[in-house]
Structure formats: C-alpha cells, structure tokens
Amino acid sequence: MQLNSELATLKYADCKDANEFVQKFTGLVSRHASTGKPVDEEEQVRLFMDAVGSCFEVWKRLKRAEVRRGLIIEDLTTVFSRRGTE
C-alpha cells in the first residue's frame, strides 16, 4: 500500500531535475514489480504524465491529447530525461 501511495504522490516539482524524477519513478515501478504486483504500461504512462504535471509545455499538450495506445513508459522517461538536460 505504501508503494501505491508513493507512486501516486510522486511529483516532478519535488525533484531537483528530470533525471532524478525518472530515477525515482522507475525505481518505484521496479519495486512494485518485485513485490509481484507490476504496474501495467498504460497505468505507468498515466502516473508519469500526472506526476510531471504542467512543468513543460510539451507535456501539457500531450496530457490534453489522447495518449496513443502502445506508447511505452521507456519512451516517455527517455524523452523526458533528455528534455530536462537541455
């Protein structure tokens, strides 16, 4: 239950940069999987987008748009990490 709460309340604004946020997010997802209760891809994408919030204009646009099926969390975390270092 604590893992669910940590994942649901993680916010980008609470991290020093995009890389730290991605590390925390993927770490929590991995911990979930190690307990035998993996978070499915669609839920990971939703949680990631909610946690990022409106910090970056591109994410606001993505949030408003219907996220295409098949978008995987690795795509989001990779792009977000790169964006945070620009």
Beta strands, then each sheet from edge to edge (+ up, - down):
end
